[in-house]
Every structure is written in C-alpha cells, then in structure tokens.
C-alpha cells in the first residue's frame, strides 16, 4: 500500500511538472516558432494565439503571429497584428516592411493626405524610445540637475556656480521634454485611434443604424481612423475625407 501511494504521488508530480512546462510561455513560444519554421503556419498561428489569449503581449509575439497569419492568407488579422507590433515598437523596420507588403494586397487603395512637417517631426522624436526608456532618461537627467543645483548652491567658486546653474537650467528643460515624450509615447501605446476592417466587404453607412443609406464600401485590411463610437457602432474616416458608420462586429481596434 505504501509503495502504491509512493508511485501515485510520483506519477502526479510528473504530470503536474509536465503540465506546468507545457503551459510555460517560453515553451509555447518556442513550439510556435518550430511550427512556423516547419511550414505549419496555421498551427503556428493557433499556438501564438494561446499566448495572446492569456494576455501576453510583445512586439515579437505580434510580429511572429502576423507572419504566420500572412502565410495562412489571413490578411486582415495579419495587418491588425503588424500594426500592434508597430505600436509596441514604432521603429521596427521588419514590421513596417511586412505591413507595407500586406497593405499592397488589400483591395482599397486610399490616397494618403501628407502630414504636416511639424507633426511628422514630433512623432519621429517621441517614437525614438519607449515610454519606459524616456522615463529612465528623465530620471537620469533629474539626478544631473540635482548635482548642478548642489554646485550652484554650495560652491564658493563663481565659475563652478555658473557651471552648476547651467546644468540645473538645462536639466530642468530636458527633464520636462523627456516627461512630455514619455507621456506622448504612453498615450500612443494605450490609445485606440485607428482600426482595421476585418470582413471581406463592409458597408459604410450614413448613420449608426442598419436601415441607414450606404455611403461607400470597404474591404478587409483597410485601415480607418476612429472618430466616434456608440454601443454597437463606430464612426470612421479615411485619409481622403470619406466618413461614415460601421458596425463594431466588422472592425477591430489596433
């Protein structure tokens, strides 16, 4: 009886260990990568999705999931997660390149309105680093600012005091700038300002009602800007100025 109990406990421990290992995020990611490398793209996509369903998120996860979806001809969902990868890291050249290829396969070719130079410059600056890195830079500069303040207040040497005042003034300006960049980057990462059409064809209507008139038609993979939302409907716009309402079931926010 004692031996039976011992074997039973050992069997349960081995099974719990196997289950824990199987559920480990790194093991799941490695399994998905192996499935992708072997050309089993649909299985890889399903395995990557296990991590997303458990609320894991990262640039690499969204990027790899997008690649497997693209290879499986799931264009709209691939575009959505390439966009999510770029939201995690706006400077990802691989995600940007693959996203362009995916967009080239969409039906709707919407003329883009050029952004103002100052707006493009602002986005380029705050997208240089993540919000966390901007915050770390701000803390580093604050320390330098405190050192400059100490030199200014405590030193009897005029040259050192001038140098300390310069450090302090520069540090304050840089700290506030880095704080603004961090806030902008975090707001960009958390906000949902755009969405992707997920169904093959979607009617864009004149009002948030299924009985309203059709304004135009959009196809899967098209990116739209979110203007307004209700419980069931979303008002969207295109860069060419076209605007209308779409049911939320047909769209996915980035």
C-alpha positions in Angstrom: 0.0 0.0 0.0 2.9 2.3 0.9 4.5 1.6 -2.5 1.3 2.3 -4.3 0.9 5.6 -2.6 4.5 6.5 -3.4 4.1 5.6 -7.1 0.8 7.6 -7.2 2.4 10.7 -5.7 5.4 10.4 -8.1 3.0 10.0 -11.1 1.0 13.1 -10.1 4.2 15.1 -9.5 5.5 14.2 -13.0 2.1 15.1 -14.6 2.0 18.4 -12.8 5.5 19.2 -13.9 4.7 18.3 -17.5 1.6 20.4 -17.4 3.5 23.4 -15.9 6.2 23.0 -18.5 3.7 22.8 -21.4 1.9 26.0 -20.1 5.2 27.9 -19.7 5.0 31.0 -22.1 8.5 30.4 -23.4 7.8 26.8 -24.2 4.6 27.8 -26.1 6.6 30.5 -28.0 9.3 28.0 -28.9 6.7 25.5 -30.0 5.0 28.1 -32.2 8.4 29.1 -33.7 9.2 25.4 -34.6 5.8 25.0 -36.2 6.4 28.2 -38.3 9.9 27.1 -39.3 8.5 23.7 -40.4 5.9 25.5 -42.6 2.9 24.6 -40.5 1.7 28.2 -40.5 -1.9 27.6 -39.3 -0.7 25.5 -36.3 1.9 28.2 -35.5 -0.8 30.9 -35.6 -3.0 28.9 -33.2 -0.1 28.4 -30.8 0.9 32.1 -30.8 -2.8 32.9 -30.2 -2.7 30.9 -27.0 -0.3 33.5 -25.6 -2.4 36.4 -26.7 -5.5 34.8 -25.2 -3.6 34.7 -21.9 -2.9 38.5 -22.2 0.8 38.1 -23.0 1.9 40.8 -25.4 5.2 41.9 -27.0 6.5 43.2 -30.3 7.9 39.8 -31.2 4.7 37.9 -30.3 2.5 40.2 -32.5 5.1 40.1 -35.3 5.5 36.3 -35.4 1.7 35.9 -35.1 1.3 38.3 -38.1 3.8 36.4 -40.2 2.0 33.1 -39.6 -1.3 34.7 -40.4 0.0 36.3 -43.6 1.4 32.9 -44.7 -2.1 31.4 -43.9 -3.7 34.0 -46.1 -5.5 35.7 -43.2 -4.7 39.1 -44.5 -6.9 41.4 -42.3 -5.8 39.8 -39.0 -2.2 39.8 -40.1 -2.4 43.6 -40.8 -4.0 44.1 -37.4 -1.2 42.5 -35.6 1.6 44.0 -37.7 0.0 47.3 -36.6 0.0 46.1 -33.0 3.7 45.2 -33.3 4.5 48.7 -34.6 2.5 50.1 -31.7 4.8 48.2 -29.3 7.9 49.4 -31.3 7.3 52.2 -33.8 10.9 51.8 -35.1 10.6 48.2 -36.1 11.8 48.1 -39.7 10.8 44.5 -40.2 7.2 45.1 -39.0 6.9 48.2 -41.1 8.2 46.4 -44.2 5.9 43.4 -43.8 3.0 45.7 -43.1 3.6 47.5 -46.4 3.6 44.2 -48.3 0.4 43.2 -46.6 -1.3 46.6 -47.4 -0.2 46.2 -51.0 -2.5 43.1 -51.2 -5.6 44.9 -50.0 -8.4 45.9 -52.4 -8.9 49.5 -51.3 -6.2 51.9 -52.4 -6.8 55.1 -50.4 -4.8 58.2 -51.2 -2.9 59.4 -48.1 -3.1 63.1 -47.2 0.5 64.2 -46.3 1.1 65.0 -42.7 2.3 68.4 -41.6 6.1 68.5 -41.2 5.9 69.6 -37.5 3.6 66.6 -36.7 5.8 64.1 -38.5 8.8 65.6 -36.7 7.0 65.3 -33.3 6.1 61.6 -33.9 9.6 60.8 -35.1 11.1 62.3 -31.9 8.8 60.6 -29.3 8.9 57.3 -31.2 12.7 57.2 -30.8 12.3 55.3 -27.5 9.6 53.6 -25.5 7.8 55.4 -22.7 9.8 53.4 -20.1 13.1 54.4 -21.7 12.1 58.1 -21.9 11.2 57.9 -18.2 14.6 56.4 -17.3 16.3 59.2 -19.3 14.3 61.7 -17.4 15.3 60.3 -14.0 19.0 60.3 -15.1 18.7 63.9 -16.2 17.0 64.8 -12.9 20.0 63.4 -11.0 22.3 65.6 -13.1 20.0 68.5 -12.4 20.3 67.9 -8.6 24.1 67.8 -8.9 24.0 71.1 -10.8 21.8 72.6 -8.1 24.2 71.4 -5.4 27.1 73.0 -7.2 25.2 76.3 -7.6 24.1 76.5 -4.0 27.1 75.1 -2.2 30.2 76.1 -4.1 32.0 79.3 -3.3 33.8 79.3 -6.7 32.0 81.6 -9.2 32.9 79.5 -12.2 31.6 76.3 -10.5 28.4 78.2 -9.6 27.8 79.3 -13.2 28.5 75.8 -14.4 26.1 74.4 -11.8 23.4 76.9 -12.8 23.8 75.9 -16.4 23.5 72.2 -15.6 20.4 72.9 -13.5 18.7 75.0 -16.1 19.5 72.6 -18.9 18.4 69.6 -16.8 15.0 71.2 -16.0 14.3 71.8 -19.7 15.5 68.3 -20.7 13.5 66.6 -17.9 10.3 68.3 -18.9 10.9 67.4 -22.5 11.6 63.7 -21.7 8.5 63.7 -19.5 6.4 65.0 -22.4 7.9 62.4 -24.8 7.2 59.6 -22.3 3.6 60.8 -21.8 3.1 61.0 -25.6 4.6 57.6 -26.2 2.5 56.0 -23.5 -0.7 57.7 -24.8 0.1 56.5 -28.3 0.6 52.9 -27.0 -2.6 52.9 -24.9 -5.0 54.8 -27.1 -7.1 53.3 -29.9 -7.3 55.9 -32.7 -7.4 53.5 -35.7 -9.0 50.2 -36.6 -8.9 47.5 -39.3 -11.8 46.3 -41.4 -12.0 42.6 -40.7 -14.7 41.3 -43.0 -14.4 40.7 -46.8 -16.7 43.6 -47.6 -18.4 46.2 -45.2 -21.0 48.8 -46.0 -20.2 52.2 -44.5 -23.4 53.9 -43.6 -24.7 57.4 -43.2 -25.9 56.9 -39.6 -25.4 54.4 -36.7 -28.4 52.3 -37.9 -28.7 49.2 -40.1 -31.5 50.9 -42.0 -29.5 54.0 -43.0 -28.2 54.6 -46.5 -24.9 53.2 -47.8 -22.2 55.8 -48.4 -19.4 53.6 -49.7 -17.9 50.1 -49.5 -14.7 49.0 -47.8 -12.8 45.7 -47.9 -10.8 43.6 -45.4 -7.5 45.0 -44.3 -8.4 48.7 -44.8 -7.2 51.0 -42.1 -9.6 53.6 -40.8 -9.5 56.3 -38.2 -12.0 56.2 -35.3 -14.0 59.4 -35.0 -16.8 58.4 -32.6 -18.3 55.3 -31.0 -21.7 54.1 -29.6 -22.6 50.8 -28.0 -22.8 48.9 -31.3 -21.4 51.3 -33.9 -18.3 53.2 -34.8 -17.9 56.3 -36.9 -14.8 56.0 -39.0 -13.0 58.2 -41.6 -10.4 57.7 -44.4 -7.5 59.9 -45.3 -9.3 61.1 -48.4 -12.1 62.6 -46.2 -14.8 60.0 -46.6 -16.6 59.3 -43.3 -19.4 57.1 -42.1 -20.6 54.5 -39.6 -19.8 50.8 -39.4 -21.0 48.0 -37.0 -18.4 47.1 -34.4 -18.5 43.4 -35.3 -16.9 44.2 -38.6 -13.9 46.1 -37.3 -11.0 45.6 -34.8 -9.3 48.4 -33.0 -5.5 48.5 -33.2 
